[in-house]
Amino acid sequence: MKKNLKTPTNIVGKRRHGFRKKMSSRGGRRVLKRRRQKGRKKISG
């Protein structure tokens, strides 16, 4: 039986929305900065 293509996996989620991905671009660093300023407990996925 084929796998369900919509089932999210942790590794793919981390690659797309993780901390290191965000730190790799200027826009991502801005996102983290804003989330820190807002006082978020979690700053990245």
Contacts in CASP RR format, 6 or more apart in sequence:
PFRMAT RR
TARGET T0000
AUTHOR 0000-0000-0000
METHOD contacts of the structure
MODEL  1
MKKNLKTPTNIVGKRRHGFRKKMSSRGGRRVLKRRRQKGRKKISG
13 45 0 8 1.000
14 21 0 8 1.000
14 45 0 8 1.000
15 21 0 8 1.000
17 44 0 8 1.000
17 45 0 8 1.000
18 44 0 8 1.000
18 45 0 8 1.000
19 32 0 8 1.000
19 43 0 8 1.000
19 44 0 8 1.000
19 45 0 8 1.000
22 28 0 8 1.000
22 29 0 8 1.000
22 31 0 8 1.000
22 32 0 8 1.000
22 44 0 8 1.000
23 29 0 8 1.000
23 32 0 8 1.000
32 43 0 8 1.000
32 44 0 8 1.000
35 43 0 8 1.000
35 44 0 8 1.000
36 43 0 8 1.000
END
